[in-house]
């Protein structure tokens, strides 16, 4: 886990107003939240997606759980099909 992730987890906790509030909002235990902030635990894909939805996109799932980056699909401009 790098410094950016540590900062993002603390920012997420700040967004919800504390570790207990964060845990309740994301349906996890407070020790899990503490583990993210202290860099002892990784956030799961499911919880990262939950966090993105709970924050209306302020925190992106792929930033909270980097393993999700492989599922990002670049937006491409589609051309009309020729018939």
FIKOLZA-1660 file (N, C-alpha, C; in steps of 0.1 Angstrom, whole numbers, plus 5000, padded with zeros to 4 digits):
% residues 83
   i   px   py   pz ch aa at
   1 5008 4988 5000  A  X  N
   1 5000 5000 5000  A  X CA
   1 5009 5012 5000  A  X  C
   2 5006 5022 4992  A  X  N
   2 5014 5034 4991  A  X CA
   2 5008 5046 4999  A  X  C
   3 5015 5057 4999  A  X  N
   3 5011 5068 5007  A  X CA
   3 4998 5074 5002  A  X  C
   4 4995 5074 4989  A  X  N
   4 4983 5079 4983  A  X CA
   4 4971 5071 4989  A  X  C
   5 4972 5058 4989  A  X  N
   5 4962 5050 4995  A  X CA
   5 4959 5053 5009  A  X  C
   6 4970 5055 5017  A  X  N
   6 4968 5058 5031  A  X CA
   6 4960 5071 5032  A  X  C
   7 4964 5081 5025  A  X  N
   7 4957 5094 5025  A  X CA
   7 4942 5092 5021  A  X  C
   8 4940 5084 5011  A  X  N
   8 4926 5083 5006  A  X CA
   8 4917 5076 5016  A  X  C
   9 4923 5066 5023  A  X  N
   9 4915 5059 5034  A  X CA
   9 4912 5069 5045  A  X  C
  10 4922 5077 5049  A  X  N
  10 4919 5087 5060  A  X CA
  10 4909 5097 5055  A  X  C
  11 4910 5101 5042  A  X  N
  11 4900 5110 5037  A  X CA
  11 4886 5104 5037  A  X  C
  12 4886 5092 5034  A  X  N
  12 4873 5085 5034  A  X CA
  12 4867 5085 5048  A  X  C
  13 4875 5082 5058  A  X  N
  13 4871 5083 5072  A  X CA
  13 4866 5097 5076  A  X  C
  14 4874 5107 5071  A  X  N
  14 4870 5121 5074  A  X CA
  14 4857 5124 5068  A  X  C
  15 4855 5119 5056  A  X  N
  15 4842 5121 5048  A  X CA
  15 4830 5117 5057  A  X  C
  16 4831 5105 5063  A  X  N
  16 4820 5099 5070  A  X CA
  16 4820 5104 5085  A  X  C
  17 4831 5111 5089  A  X  N
  17 4831 5117 5103  A  X CA
  17 4836 5107 5113  A  X  C
  18 4844 5098 5110  A  X  N
  18 4850 5089 5119  A  X CA
  18 4850 5074 5115  A  X  C
  19 4858 5066 5122  A  X  N
  19 4860 5052 5118  A  X CA
  19 4847 5044 5120  A  X  C
  20 4840 5047 5131  A  X  N
  20 4827 5039 5134  A  X CA
  20 4817 5043 5123  A  X  C
  21 4815 5056 5120  A  X  N
  21 4806 5060 5110  A  X CA
  21 4809 5054 5096  A  X  C
  22 4822 5053 5093  A  X  N
  22 4827 5047 5080  A  X CA
  22 4823 5032 5080  A  X  C
  23 4826 5026 5091  A  X  N
  23 4823 5011 5092  A  X CA
  23 4808 5009 5090  A  X  C
  24 4800 5017 5096  A  X  N
  24 4785 5015 5095  A  X CA
  24 4780 5018 5081  A  X  C
  25 4786 5028 5075  A  X  N
  25 4782 5032 5061  A  X CA
  25 4786 5021 5051  A  X  C
  26 4797 5015 5053  A  X  N
  26 4802 5005 5044  A  X CA
  26 4799 4990 5048  A  X  C
  27 4792 4989 5059  A  X  N
  27 4788 4975 5064  A  X CA
  27 4800 4966 5067  A  X  C
  28 4810 4972 5073  A  X  N
  28 4822 4965 5078  A  X CA
  28 4824 4968 5093  A  X  C
  29 4834 4962 5098  A  X  N
  29 4837 4964 5112  A  X CA
  29 4847 4976 5114  A  X  C
  30 4847 4983 5125  A  X  N
  30 4856 4994 5128  A  X CA
  30 4870 4989 5127  A  X  C
  31 4874 4977 5132  A  X  N
  31 4888 4973 5130  A  X CA
  31 4892 4972 5116  A  X  C
  32 4883 4968 5107  A  X  N
  32 4887 4968 5092  A  X CA
  32 4890 4982 5088  A  X  C
  33 4882 4992 5091  A  X  N
  33 4885 5006 5088  A  X CA
  33 4899 5010 5093  A  X  C
  34 4901 5007 5106  A  X  N
  34 4914 5010 5112  A  X CA
  34 4926 5004 5104  A  X  C
  35 4924 4991 5100  A  X  N
  35 4934 4984 5092  A  X CA
  35 4937 4991 5079  A  X  C
  36 4927 4997 5072  A  X  N
  36 4930 5004 5060  A  X CA
  36 4938 5016 5063  A  X  C
  37 4934 5024 5073  A  X  N
  37 4941 5036 5076  A  X CA
  37 4955 5034 5080  A  X  C
  38 4957 5023 5088  A  X  N
  38 4971 5020 5093  A  X CA
  38 4979 5012 5083  A  X  C
  39 4973 5009 5071  A  X  N
  39 4979 5001 5060  A  X CA
  39 4982 4987 5064  A  X  C
  40 4974 4981 5073  A  X  N
  40 4975 4967 5076  A  X CA
  40 4966 4958 5068  A  X  C
  41 4956 4964 5063  A  X  N
  41 4946 4956 5055  A  X CA
  41 4943 4963 5042  A  X  C
  42 4939 4955 5032  A  X  N
  42 4934 4960 5020  A  X CA
  42 4919 4960 5019  A  X  C
  43 4913 4970 5012  A  X  N
  43 4899 4971 5011  A  X CA
  43 4895 4961 5000  A  X  C
  44 4884 4953 5002  A  X  N
  44 4880 4944 4992  A  X CA
  44 4873 4951 4980  A  X  C
  45 4871 4945 4969  A  X  N
  45 4865 4950 4957  A  X CA
  45 4850 4954 4961  A  X  C
  46 4843 4946 4968  A  X  N
  46 4829 4948 4971  A  X CA
  46 4828 4961 4980  A  X  C
  47 4836 4962 4990  A  X  N
  47 4836 4974 4998  A  X CA
  47 4840 4986 4991  A  X  C
  48 4849 4985 4982  A  X  N
  48 4854 4997 4974  A  X CA
  48 4842 5002 4966  A  X  C
  49 4835 4993 4960  A  X  N
  49 4823 4997 4951  A  X CA
  49 4812 5003 4960  A  X  C
  50 4810 4997 4972  A  X  N
  50 4801 5002 4981  A  X CA
  50 4805 5017 4985  A  X  C
  51 4818 5019 4988  A  X  N
  51 4822 5032 4992  A  X CA
  51 4820 5042 4980  A  X  C
  52 4823 5038 4968  A  X  N
  52 4820 5047 4957  A  X CA
  52 4805 5051 4956  A  X  C
  53 4797 5042 4958  A  X  N
  53 4782 5045 4958  A  X CA
  53 4778 5053 4970  A  X  C
  54 4783 5050 4981  A  X  N
  54 4779 5057 4994  A  X CA
  54 4784 5072 4994  A  X  C
  55 4795 5074 4986  A  X  N
  55 4800 5088 4985  A  X CA
  55 4796 5095 4972  A  X  C
  56 4787 5089 4965  A  X  N
  56 4782 5095 4952  A  X CA
  56 4794 5098 4943  A  X  C
  57 4804 5089 4943  A  X  N
  57 4815 5089 4934  A  X CA
  57 4826 5098 4938  A  X  C
  58 4826 5104 4950  A  X  N
  58 4837 5113 4954  A  X CA
  58 4849 5104 4956  A  X  C
  59 4848 5092 4961  A  X  N
  59 4859 5082 4962  A  X CA
  59 4857 5071 4952  A  X  C
  60 4866 5069 4943  A  X  N
  60 4865 5059 4932  A  X CA
  60 4869 5046 4937  A  X  C
  61 4861 5036 4933  A  X  N
  61 4864 5022 4938  A  X CA
  61 4878 5018 4934  A  X  C
  62 4882 5021 4921  A  X  N
  62 4895 5017 4917  A  X CA
  62 4907 5024 4924  A  X  C
  63 4904 5035 4930  A  X  N
  63 4915 5042 4938  A  X CA
  63 4915 5035 4952  A  X  C
  64 4904 5031 4957  A  X  N
  64 4904 5024 4970  A  X CA
  64 4909 5010 4970  A  X  C
  65 4907 5003 4958  A  X  N
  65 4911 4989 4956  A  X CA
  65 4917 4988 4943  A  X  C
  66 4930 4990 4942  A  X  N
  66 4937 4991 4929  A  X CA
  66 4935 4978 4920  A  X  C
  67 4931 4967 4925  A  X  N
  67 4929 4955 4917  A  X CA
  67 4917 4958 4907  A  X  C
  68 4909 4967 4910  A  X  N
  68 4897 4970 4902  A  X CA
  68 4901 4978 4889  A  X  C
  69 4913 4984 4889  A  X  N
  69 4918 4991 4877  A  X CA
  69 4918 4983 4864  A  X  C
  70 4920 4970 4865  A  X  N
  70 4921 4962 4853  A  X CA
  70 4907 4961 4847  A  X  C
  71 4896 4964 4854  A  X  N
  71 4883 4963 4849  A  X CA
  71 4878 4976 4843  A  X  C
  72 4886 4987 4844  A  X  N
  72 4882 4999 4837  A  X CA
  72 4882 4998 4822  A  X  C
  73 4872 5002 4816  A  X  N
  73 4871 5002 4802  A  X CA
  73 4872 5016 4796  A  X  C
  74 4882 5019 4788  A  X  N
  74 4883 5032 4782  A  X CA
  74 4871 5035 4774  A  X  C
  75 4867 5048 4775  A  X  N
  75 4856 5052 4766  A  X CA
  75 4861 5055 4752  A  X  C
  76 4855 5049 4743  A  X  N
  76 4860 5050 4729  A  X CA
  76 4848 5056 4721  A  X  C
  77 4851 5063 4711  A  X  N
  77 4840 5068 4702  A  X CA
  77 4837 5057 4692  A  X  C
  78 4824 5054 4692  A  X  N
  78 4820 5043 4683  A  X CA
  78 4816 5049 4670  A  X  C
  79 4820 5042 4659  A  X  N
  79 4817 5046 4646  A  X CA
  79 4804 5038 4641  A  X  C
  80 4796 5044 4633  A  X  N
  80 4784 5037 4628  A  X CA
  80 4788 5025 4620  A  X  C
  81 4780 5015 4621  A  X  N
  81 4783 5003 4613  A  X CA
  81 4779 5005 4598  A  X  C
  82 4787 5000 4590  A  X  N
  82 4784 5001 4575  A  X CA
  82 4776 4989 4571  A  X  C
  83 4766 4991 4564  A  X  N
  83 4758 4980 4559  A  X CA
  83 4759 4978 4544  A  X  C
% end
